[in-house]
Amino acid sequence: MNYFRYKLISPTGELLSGIVKLPYKDVMSAISHLERDGGITIYVKNGPGSLVSLFHSGCVKSSPDLPRQKY
């Protein structure tokens, strides 16, 4: 499993980007996987190992965990 950074245009015209974990080693297989729903890839690169390790270690969170208050 490798991480890939990607940017693509979805079939609806929306610009999507992010990091995805895929079971491929080469970039061309990742491109084929990302384009399977009809999107067009702008670029796909091997993922940044240091950023991915920060997400897994918990140093960086994608969204804060805040408790809800009742009124």
HELIX and SHEET records of a PDB file:
HELIX    1   1 VAL A   27  LEU A   34  1                                   8    
HELIX    2   2 GLY A   49  SER A   57  1                                   9    
SHEET    1   A 3 LEU A  15  LEU A  22  0                                        
SHEET    2   A 3 ASN A   2  ILE A   9 -1                                        
SHEET    3   A 3 ILE A  40  ASN A  46 -1                                        
END                                                                             
